[in-house]
């Protein structure tokens, strides 16, 4: 099954502590894993940012909210014990969610909410997501919107300007510039090669580029075969095919089965993602620095 929401973990988290003893976070995690029958793959699934496992993020916020509601306490780092209020809440509620936690003023003070039944001022705990998941989702949505805008602008470009953009992007990614002449693609002798870069800035290993600015028409196998022919004509074996649209299944299959040439296919979505990542054609509007506790600073070994 899917990783449970953070509030769905509340009861499992408290269950471990109902014996009145102190338990570790490792024991808490195992209880949730057992109760929800989670697989190793499910507990390893990452947030969109790729920086933390969804499971770890959610159980971390589960712990935080229970602690802020004063249902648990932490006598030592990474150690937890249930409070009298926690025992009472566990016994009186078959389901423990944020509506139950809103009975406690300390939880409301932390989340910025008001008592149950009143209008809520905006709190992360009103949603299915943890604050980190909300940040990741909004960040992803903003980038998707930006990617759409980028592709719209690119599709209005002069095709030769697009070819230059592609080379500029690869150089920003760390490739070296070997050769590029904007007028070359206007000649019949270019054999379908729109630019050449090297694998690094020192000039090793030439990589040939084909750039196709299509609005909706997907790139098919014949286009890739022509590109392979162009590579053969240059005595090359490595190429990058970049398009603003997509690739057909036949084109992708041809590349996967063609072991004589190393070909990389970049579609419009990936192109926009790379432009955003390497800041080509975009600018930073806002910067938010999200900080977290530095556990090493507070460890005994640090002193």
FENHU-V148279 format. One record per residue. N is the residue number from 1. RES is the residue in one small letter. PHI is phi in whole degrees, 0 to 359 (NA if undefined). D_CENTER is the distance of its C-alpha to the mean C-alpha in Angstrom with 1 decimal. Layout:
n res phi d_center
N RES PHI D_CENTER
N RES PHI D_CENTER
//
This chain:
n res phi d_center
1 x NA 21.2
2 x 287 17.9
3 x 298 17.0
4 x 295 19.3
5 x 293 18.5
6 x 301 19.4
7 x 285 22.7
8 x 285 23.6
9 x 271 23.6
10 x 308 26.3
11 x 294 29.3
12 x 297 28.1
13 x 298 27.5
14 x 289 31.0
15 x 304 32.6
16 x 300 32.3
17 x 271 34.0
18 x 294 36.9
19 x 279 39.2
20 x 84 39.4
21 x 269 38.2
22 x 272 35.5
23 x 231 32.4
24 x 271 29.4
25 x 295 25.7
26 x 299 25.8
27 x 293 28.4
28 x 297 26.5
29 x 299 23.4
30 x 295 25.8
31 x 296 27.6
32 x 295 24.5
33 x 302 23.6
34 x 292 27.2
35 x 296 27.7
36 x 256 24.7
37 x 53 25.3
38 x 279 21.7
39 x 270 21.2
40 x 299 19.7
41 x 296 17.0
42 x 292 16.1
43 x 286 16.2
44 x 266 13.9
45 x 299 11.1
46 x 263 7.9
47 x 296 6.0
48 x 306 2.7
49 x 290 3.1
50 x 75 4.9
51 x 259 7.9
52 x 205 9.8
53 x 288 11.0
54 x 303 11.3
55 x 300 15.0
56 x 298 15.5
57 x 296 13.9
58 x 289 16.1
59 x 290 19.2
60 x 295 18.9
61 x 285 19.2
62 x 303 21.8
63 x 299 23.8
64 x 299 23.5
65 x 293 24.8
66 x 296 27.5
67 x 290 28.6
68 x 292 28.7
69 x 279 30.8
70 x 64 33.0
71 x 271 32.9
72 x 225 32.0
73 x 223 32.8
74 x 238 31.8
75 x 291 34.9
76 x 208 33.0
77 x 300 29.6
78 x 78 27.6
79 x 238 30.7
80 x 224 31.2
81 x 217 34.3
82 x 280 34.9
83 x 265 37.2
84 x 300 40.1
85 x 295 38.2
86 x 294 35.4
87 x 297 38.1
88 x 298 39.7
89 x 295 36.4
90 x 296 35.6
91 x 288 39.1
92 x 267 39.4
93 x 229 36.1
94 x 293 35.2
95 x 240 31.8
96 x 244 30.2
97 x 223 27.6
98 x 292 27.0
99 x 297 30.3
100 x 291 32.1
101 x 293 30.5
102 x 289 31.5
103 x 288 35.1
104 x 253 34.5
105 x 299 34.9
106 x 297 32.9
107 x 291 29.8
108 x 296 30.6
109 x 298 31.1
110 x 289 27.7
111 x 274 25.8
112 x 80 28.1
113 x 262 29.3
114 x 244 32.9
115 x 300 34.9
116 x 302 34.3
117 x 100 36.0
118 x 267 35.6
119 x 293 33.2
120 x 273 29.8
121 x 279 28.7
122 x 293 25.0
123 x 230 23.4
124 x 295 20.1
125 x 288 22.1
126 x 276 23.3
127 x 244 20.1
128 x 289 18.4
129 x 269 15.3
130 x 281 15.2
131 x 305 15.0
132 x 295 11.7
133 x 296 10.3
134 x 297 12.2
135 x 300 10.9
136 x 297 7.2
137 x 295 8.8
138 x 296 11.2
139 x 299 9.1
140 x 295 7.4
141 x 294 11.0
142 x 297 12.5
143 x 292 10.8
144 x 295 11.8
145 x 295 15.2
146 x 297 15.5
147 x 299 14.7
148 x 298 17.5
149 x 295 19.8
150 x 299 19.3
151 x 295 20.3
152 x 297 23.2
153 x 292 24.5
154 x 298 24.2
155 x 293 26.1
156 x 269 28.9
157 x 288 29.2
158 x 298 32.2
159 x 303 31.3
160 x 286 32.5
161 x 291 30.3
162 x 296 27.3
163 x 298 28.4
164 x 293 28.6
165 x 302 25.1
166 x 299 23.7
167 x 295 25.7
168 x 300 24.8
169 x 296 21.0
170 x 296 21.8
171 x 294 23.9
172 x 297 21.2
173 x 281 19.1
174 x 110 22.0
175 x 282 24.3
176 x 266 27.9
177 x 270 30.0
178 x 264 32.9
179 x 201 34.3
180 x 197 33.7
181 x 231 36.3
182 x 299 35.5
183 x 275 38.8
184 x 298 38.3
185 x 290 36.5
186 x 277 39.5
187 x 261 41.7
188 x 286 42.4
189 x 274 42.3
190 x 280 38.6
191 x 56 38.1
192 x 82 34.8
193 x 264 33.2
194 x 260 31.5
195 x 181 30.7
196 x 223 30.7
197 x 232 28.6
198 x 250 28.9
199 x 296 26.4
200 x 208 26.8
201 x 289 28.7
202 x 276 31.8
203 x 100 32.4
204 x 279 31.9
205 x 61 31.2
206 x 288 31.3
207 x 236 28.5
208 x 264 29.6
209 x 239 27.7
210 x 238 28.2
211 x 235 26.7
212 x 238 27.4
213 x 262 26.9
214 x 251 27.1
215 x 280 26.4
216 x 231 26.2
217 x 295 28.1
218 x 288 26.0
219 x 281 26.9
220 x 259 29.1
221 x 301 30.6
222 x 303 33.6
223 x 296 31.5
224 x 290 29.8
225 x 297 33.3
226 x 296 34.7
227 x 295 32.1
228 x 299 33.0
229 x 297 36.6
230 x 294 35.9
231 x 297 34.4
232 x 299 37.4
233 x 295 39.6
234 x 265 38.1
235 x 70 38.3
236 x 253 34.6
237 x 233 32.1
238 x 237 28.7
239 x 210 27.2
240 x 238 24.2
241 x 253 24.4
242 x 238 22.4
243 x 223 22.8
244 x 275 21.8
245 x 257 22.2
246 x 227 21.3
247 x 241 23.1
248 x 286 25.4
249 x 299 25.3
250 x 295 28.4
251 x 294 27.0
252 x 295 24.0
253 x 297 26.5
254 x 299 28.9
255 x 294 26.5
256 x 295 25.5
257 x 268 29.2
258 x 273 30.5
259 x 273 30.7
260 x 280 33.0
261 x 231 30.4
262 x 265 27.0
263 x 243 25.2
264 x 242 21.6
265 x 256 20.7
266 x 239 18.4
267 x 268 18.3
268 x 299 18.0
269 x 298 14.4
270 x 292 13.4
271 x 301 16.1
272 x 296 14.9
273 x 300 11.3
274 x 292 13.4
275 x 297 15.8
276 x 291 13.4
277 x 298 12.0
278 x 259 15.6
279 x 55 17.1
280 x 249 19.6
281 x 79 21.1
282 x 225 19.1
283 x 223 19.9
284 x 280 18.4
285 x 265 19.8
286 x 225 18.8
287 x 230 17.4
288 x 246 16.6
289 x 256 16.9
290 x 266 15.7
291 x 251 18.0
292 x 221 18.7
293 x 297 21.8
294 x 266 22.9
295 x 298 24.5
296 x 299 26.1
297 x 298 28.1
298 x 264 29.7
299 x 282 30.4
300 x 297 34.1
301 x 294 33.4
302 x 291 32.3
303 x 272 35.8
//
